[in-house]
């Protein structure tokens, strides 16, 4: 699964995030990489212990929760807090796999999540840098992703992926992982397609009985497949 979700953030919200990150402390990205991925990783990550950076992360979480397209696609039950990375000229992240389980510090204790889905929210405009494409090994081969600022790509965390070297400018993005109520990717895609069809049918024929029946089927499938 690979889904492009536009306009998670408005242009003004993107600018606000950039301003926060411009003043942030940036750390060597290799510090958060595993023993194998560390050899492939060359970037910087914003310090999430900075209250201003964490506020920006929390703001993105609220934007995600209010996006019907994102919620329908991901069916999220848990998030790793959105983090931020920066690639300047010459930096890249070679082909790697994400960890299946990640631990992060919650409000009162550490929490583990299963990384069903990964997401990249672009904060630099496509015109701001050359190179830096996110390349995801999808079912039918590699897909190169470079989206407008404020747009998000959602993909299965089991996919190998890389970030190509930046050759001009700076690539700024937020990245995070999601545990879904439905861990099976095929089932999530079926539910997303059914949800979209119900919405289209209800717009064309408001309050029709077919939409109500399909909605019941949707929730019965979600009940059957959900894993909490």
Secondary structure, DSSP 8 states (H G I E B T S, - for coil): -EEEE--SS-HHHHHHHHHHHHTS-EEEGGGGS-TTGGGTB--EEE-TTSHHHHHHHHHHHHHHHT-HHHHHHH-EEEE---EEEEE-TT--EEEE---SEEEEE-SSSEEEEE--EEEEEE-S-GGGEEE--EEEEETTEEEEE---TT-EEEEETTS-EEE--EEEE-EEEEEEEEEES---HHHHHHHHHHHHHHHHHHHHSTT-HHHHHHHHHHHHHHHHH---
